Amino acid sequence: MMSLVFQMKINLFLTFFFFFFFFLNTEELEYIRSEEAVKFLNELPQYPRKPWASQFPDASPKALDLLDKMLQFHFAKRISVDDAIAHPYFDSVRAYVMRYNIFIYL
């Protein structure tokens, strides 16, 4: 069983995380099977979603697009690993690899 202090730290972290990154609606929670998890998420304060550009003003549009696709709460809306690697944000990396014939083993 978790201590009260640990639970409070988790709640504070999740509140902060959801404040900056997610605006949950009922559609986002549909796939969650645990009633306890849904109850917990519903008890978190709801904040309007903020544009990524306001949170990260120096980031490029490609970076913001990739960030948005990676940080989707609903797994079906989240970008796949293959699509993330193929995202235009990494075009310069791919160009560098091709230019210098660098082999990357995955």
C-alpha positions in Angstrom: 0.0 0.0 0.0 1.3 3.5 -0.9 2.0 6.0 1.7 -0.1 9.1 1.8 2.9 11.3 1.0 3.7 9.2 -2.0 0.1 9.4 -3.2 0.1 13.1 -2.8 3.3 13.4 -4.9 1.8 11.3 -7.6 -1.4 13.4 -7.6 0.7 16.6 -7.8 2.8 15.3 -10.7 -0.2 14.1 -12.6 -2.1 17.3 -12.1 1.0 19.2 -13.4 1.4 16.8 -16.3 -2.2 17.0 -17.4 -2.3 20.8 -16.9 0.5 21.2 -19.5 -0.1 18.4 -21.9 -3.6 17.1 -22.0 -7.2 18.2 -22.1 -9.2 15.0 -21.4 -12.7 14.5 -22.7 -15.0 11.6 -22.4 -13.8 10.2 -25.8 -10.3 10.1 -24.4 -11.4 8.0 -21.4 -13.6 5.5 -23.3 -10.9 2.8 -23.7 -9.9 2.8 -20.0 -11.4 -0.3 -18.4 -10.5 0.5 -14.8 -13.3 2.3 -13.0 -10.8 3.5 -10.4 -8.5 5.0 -13.1 -11.5 6.8 -14.7 -12.6 8.1 -11.4 -9.1 9.4 -10.6 -8.7 11.1 -14.0 -12.2 12.7 -13.7 -11.2 14.1 -10.3 -8.2 15.9 -11.8 -8.8 19.6 -12.5 -9.7 20.3 -16.1 -7.9 23.0 -18.0 -8.3 24.2 -21.5 -5.7 22.8 -23.9 -2.9 25.3 -24.6 -1.2 25.5 -28.0 2.2 23.8 -28.0 3.7 27.0 -29.5 2.7 28.9 -26.4 4.5 26.3 -24.2 7.6 26.0 -26.4 7.9 29.3 -28.4 11.3 28.4 -29.8 10.3 25.0 -31.2 9.9 24.6 -34.9 6.5 23.8 -36.4 7.8 20.3 -37.3 8.9 19.7 -33.7 5.5 20.9 -32.4 3.6 18.6 -34.8 5.7 15.6 -33.7 5.2 16.4 -30.1 1.5 16.7 -30.5 1.3 13.4 -32.2 3.5 11.6 -29.6 1.7 13.0 -26.6 -1.8 11.9 -27.4 -3.5 10.4 -24.4 -5.5 7.9 -26.4 -3.3 5.1 -27.7 -5.1 4.8 -31.0 -4.5 8.5 -31.8 -0.8 8.4 -30.8 1.8 8.2 -33.6 3.5 4.8 -34.1 7.2 4.4 -33.7 7.7 3.9 -37.4 5.7 7.0 -38.3 7.5 9.0 -35.7 10.9 8.0 -37.1 9.6 8.9 -40.6 8.2 12.3 -39.5 9.5 15.4 -41.3 11.2 16.6 -38.1 13.9 14.0 -38.7 14.5 14.9 -42.4 17.8 16.6 -41.6 19.0 13.5 -39.7 18.1 11.3 -42.6 19.8 13.7 -45.0 23.0 13.6 -42.9 22.9 9.8 -42.7 22.5 9.5 -46.4 25.2 12.2 -47.2 27.9 10.5 -45.1 26.8 6.9 -45.6 26.3 6.3 -42.0 24.8 3.0 -41.1 22.4 2.8 -38.2 21.6 -0.6 -36.8 18.4 -0.9 -34.9 
